[in-house]
Amino acid sequence: MQSCPLRSSVVGSYPFPGWLEFASQNLAQFGPKDIEELQEDAVTAAIHDQVQAGLDVITDGEQTRIDFNLSFYGHLEGISLESAPPRRWGPPAHDQRGKHAVTGSLRASKGLGCVDEFHRLRRLAPAGQALKVSVPGPYTMSGRLLPNAEYPDRYALTEALLPLIRTELAALVEAGCEEICVDEPSMSCYGHREDRRRLVDIFNRTVESVKGRCRLATHLCFGNFKGRAIGGRKAAVLFPDFLDMHVDELHIEMANTCFTEVALIEQVAKRMDAAIGIIDVKSYFIESPEEIAARVRLCLQYAPPERLVFAPDCGLSQTARWASREKLRNMVAGIREVKRALGLKA
């Protein structure tokens, strides 16, 4: 149970500034020091927007994951990065994301880069600000790798990635990171057709190195590439199995589904903090503070304030920065309105 009732947070990602979008598509024109400067400036901008909004918890916006050779797959040894997406034209969607061939044993001898990201975030963030780092889980990461003779299916790839990510999580905690979101959107997207107990076991073995040593979170997501979902948008099918995940906070996408599954909050809050997706990252409808306050009050019908956390439905990387800023500001304003009414510190 968290010490900040009606806590405001984010899932992980934040929109890139326009200049970073351009730079990430032209990295060959920049030297290492140029890229370092780009990353530092982008993280500073993401921190600024989140702090200005008044969030209780912030991230670095995942601003330094700006291209495949700077992403998690770029840190893996034993793969060949795909050179072109399978479909380039037509409506943007998930089938435009290619897969990487596995060429040898999967390793990450230099880690996955999260510790450096945390050090940068802590250095640039205001003193005393609560910080969170988001790390993809092994099942989700396995989805963009092609099975081969050594790793014949997705689960074999997952098992190979699992210890690499578990080591990264331990390194984050050793570095002083107090809050981590282990991001497994593929589990919630495909949990309706997979063995959910097996998925929960994978998740729990991934986080066993840091359980009880930091605040652990995960979020149930239906996919958000170019503002498009890929899952069935039904979280109820994942329960009660996913309640056995070893986390302190479980995030559920709610705004995009118009709170049709709001009653699930009651189940979650009996086991861990319920983090509610209260703004829709796939829509450019800007929720007003009054609308946010009404949604907070709805959630309070199912859980007490000390069990509730509020955040966007998903990461904000696929939402324009101007809209993200307005949505976050209004989210915090609406939460604070309810806090004042309840006599809680805003």
Summary of the structure (lengths in Angstrom):
residues: 346
radius of gyration: 19.3
end to end distance: 18.3
largest distance: 61.0
contacts: 1179
relative contact order: 0.14
helix: 43%
strand: 16%
